Amino acid sequence: MTILSSKTLVDNALKEIKTISTDEAYDLSSNNQCNLIDIRDVRELENQGRIENSNHIPRGMLEFWLDPDSPYFKEGKLDLDKEMVLFCAGGLRSALAAKSLKDMGFKKVSHIDGGFAALKQSKFKVV
């Protein structure tokens, strides 16, 4: 049995998904063209703050909250027709999460290069 490393999984995901810069994410968010989704865990938000106007969906619940057939679906929480722009702390979990949403059938999915660490140094406001 061969076990793929987490690095291999992330590297494979990065080949299949769209990666955007903080500036691209800022433009999409400012123009109300995306759902900005923070997939970090609640302790990370409490300890480090969150990005203004972002939606928090814990990584472990992402697929369930965005599946209309799931009992955990969050009706009306996000506009499913807009681009899903994901971020985590540094960009690894969001790469895997973006691939998962792509695998689910979402067409407009991307993740932010550098994650929250990069967002803190960008035009976005941390609250």
C-alpha positions as CSV (number, residue, x, y, z in Angstrom):
1,M,0.0,0.0,0.0
2,T,1.3,3.4,-0.9
3,I,0.3,6.4,1.2
4,L,0.5,9.8,-0.5
5,S,2.0,12.5,1.6
6,S,0.1,15.6,2.4
7,K,2.7,17.6,0.4
8,T,1.9,15.4,-2.6
9,L,-1.8,15.9,-2.2
10,V,-1.3,19.7,-2.0
11,D,1.0,19.7,-5.0
12,N,-1.5,17.7,-7.0
13,A,-4.4,20.0,-6.0
14,L,-2.3,23.1,-7.0
15,K,-2.0,21.7,-10.5
16,E,-5.8,21.5,-10.8
17,I,-7.1,24.6,-9.1
18,K,-7.0,28.3,-9.6
19,T,-4.7,30.2,-7.3
20,I,-5.2,34.0,-7.0
21,S,-3.3,36.8,-5.3
22,T,-4.6,38.9,-2.5
23,D,-5.1,41.8,-4.9
24,E,-7.2,39.6,-7.2
25,A,-9.2,38.4,-4.2
26,Y,-9.6,42.0,-3.0
27,D,-11.0,43.1,-6.3
28,L,-13.5,40.2,-6.5
29,S,-14.6,40.8,-2.9
30,S,-14.9,44.6,-3.3
31,N,-17.0,44.2,-6.4
32,N,-19.2,41.6,-4.7
33,Q,-18.2,38.9,-7.2
34,C,-17.3,36.2,-4.8
35,N,-17.9,34.4,-1.5
36,L,-14.7,35.0,0.5
37,I,-14.5,31.8,2.7
38,D,-12.2,31.4,5.7
39,I,-11.8,27.7,6.4
40,R,-9.5,28.1,9.4
41,D,-10.7,26.6,12.7
42,V,-12.5,28.8,15.2
43,R,-9.5,28.9,17.5
44,E,-7.5,30.5,14.7
45,L,-10.1,33.2,14.2
46,E,-10.3,33.9,18.0
47,N,-6.5,34.1,18.3
48,Q,-5.6,35.9,15.0
49,G,-8.7,37.8,14.0
50,R,-10.7,37.4,10.8
51,I,-10.9,39.2,7.4
52,E,-13.7,41.7,7.2
53,N,-16.7,40.5,5.1
54,S,-15.4,36.9,5.0
55,N,-17.6,33.9,5.7
56,H,-16.3,31.3,8.2
57,I,-16.8,27.7,7.2
58,P,-14.7,25.3,9.1
59,R,-12.6,23.0,6.8
60,G,-14.3,19.9,8.3
61,M,-17.8,21.1,7.3
62,L,-17.1,22.8,4.0
63,E,-18.5,20.1,1.7
64,F,-21.5,19.5,3.9
65,W,-22.4,23.2,4.2
66,L,-22.2,23.6,0.5
67,D,-24.1,20.5,-0.6
68,P,-27.8,21.3,-1.1
69,D,-28.6,17.6,-0.4
70,S,-26.8,17.6,2.9
71,P,-28.7,18.0,6.2
72,Y,-26.0,20.5,7.1
73,F,-26.5,22.7,4.1
74,K,-26.6,26.4,5.1
75,E,-29.4,27.7,2.9
76,G,-28.8,31.3,1.8
77,K,-25.4,31.6,3.6
78,L,-23.6,32.0,0.3
79,D,-24.4,32.8,-3.3
80,L,-23.6,29.6,-5.0
81,D,-23.4,31.3,-8.4
82,K,-20.5,33.5,-7.3
83,E,-16.8,32.4,-7.2
84,M,-15.8,30.5,-4.1
85,V,-12.6,32.1,-2.9
86,L,-11.1,30.1,-0.1
87,F,-8.3,30.8,2.3
88,C,-6.7,29.2,5.4
89,A,-3.7,30.2,7.4
90,G,-1.0,29.7,4.7
91,G,-2.6,28.2,1.6
92,L,-2.3,24.4,2.1
93,R,-5.7,23.5,3.5
94,S,-7.4,25.9,1.1
95,A,-5.7,24.2,-1.8
96,L,-7.1,20.9,-0.8
97,A,-10.5,22.4,0.0
98,A,-10.7,24.2,-3.4
99,K,-9.9,20.9,-5.2
100,S,-12.7,19.2,-3.2
101,L,-15.2,21.9,-4.2
102,K,-14.0,21.5,-7.8
103,D,-14.5,17.7,-7.5
104,M,-18.1,18.4,-6.2
105,G,-18.8,20.3,-9.4
106,F,-18.3,23.9,-8.5
107,K,-16.9,25.7,-11.5
108,K,-15.8,29.0,-10.0
109,V,-13.4,28.1,-7.2
110,S,-10.1,29.5,-6.3
111,H,-7.8,29.9,-3.3
112,I,-5.6,32.7,-2.1
113,D,-1.9,32.3,-2.4
114,G,-0.4,32.7,1.1
115,G,-3.7,32.5,2.9
116,F,-4.4,34.6,6.0
117,A,-0.7,35.4,6.5
118,A,-0.7,37.2,3.1
119,L,-4.1,38.7,3.6
120,K,-2.9,40.4,6.8
121,Q,-0.3,42.2,4.7
122,S,-2.8,43.2,2.0
123,K,-5.6,45.7,1.4
124,F,-8.0,43.5,3.4
125,K,-9.0,44.7,6.9
126,V,-8.5,42.3,9.9
127,V,-11.2,42.6,12.5
